């Protein structure tokens, strides 16, 4: 291939943001190890962790 694919900055920004979120989410041991085997319980843990991550980001912004 002689030409590199075109870089879409907006797509790259969104993808990077999502990848960073999943990286933060995996810091929670119960989620990273899939401690809960039932789908509903696991989803509840993911939602709680996502809420904690979101609150941590927005608590410092005034």
C-alpha positions in Angstrom: 0.0 0.0 0.0 1.4 3.3 -0.9 -1.2 5.7 0.6 -2.0 5.6 4.3 -5.8 5.6 5.0 -7.3 9.0 5.7 -7.4 10.0 9.4 -10.8 11.1 10.6 -10.0 13.1 13.7 -13.6 13.0 15.1 -13.8 9.3 14.8 -10.4 8.9 16.4 -11.4 11.1 19.3 -14.6 9.2 20.0 -12.8 5.8 19.8 -10.0 7.0 22.1 -12.6 8.2 24.6 -14.3 4.9 24.6 -11.1 2.9 24.9 -10.0 5.1 27.9 -13.4 4.4 29.5 -13.0 0.7 29.2 -9.5 0.9 30.6 -10.9 2.7 33.7 -13.7 0.2 34.0 -11.3 -2.7 34.1 -9.7 -1.2 37.2 -12.7 -2.6 39.1 -11.7 -6.2 40.0 -15.2 -7.7 40.0 -15.7 -6.5 36.4 -12.3 -7.4 35.1 -12.5 -10.9 36.5 -16.3 -11.3 35.7 -16.9 -12.1 39.3 -20.7 -12.1 38.9 -21.8 -15.0 36.6 -25.4 -13.8 36.1 -25.8 -11.3 33.3 -28.2 -9.0 35.3 -25.8 -8.8 38.3 -22.8 -8.2 36.0 -24.7 -5.4 34.2 -25.6 -3.8 37.5 -21.9 -3.8 38.5 -20.9 -2.2 35.2 -23.5 0.5 35.7 -22.4 1.2 39.2 -18.8 1.4 38.1 -19.7 3.6 35.2 -21.6 5.9 37.5 -18.6 6.1 39.9 -16.3 7.0 37.0 -18.7 9.6 35.7 -19.1 11.2 39.2 -15.3 11.2 39.7 -14.9 13.1 36.4 -17.6 15.7 37.1 -17.1 16.2 40.9 -13.9 18.3 40.2 -15.6 20.5 37.6 -17.3 23.5 39.1 
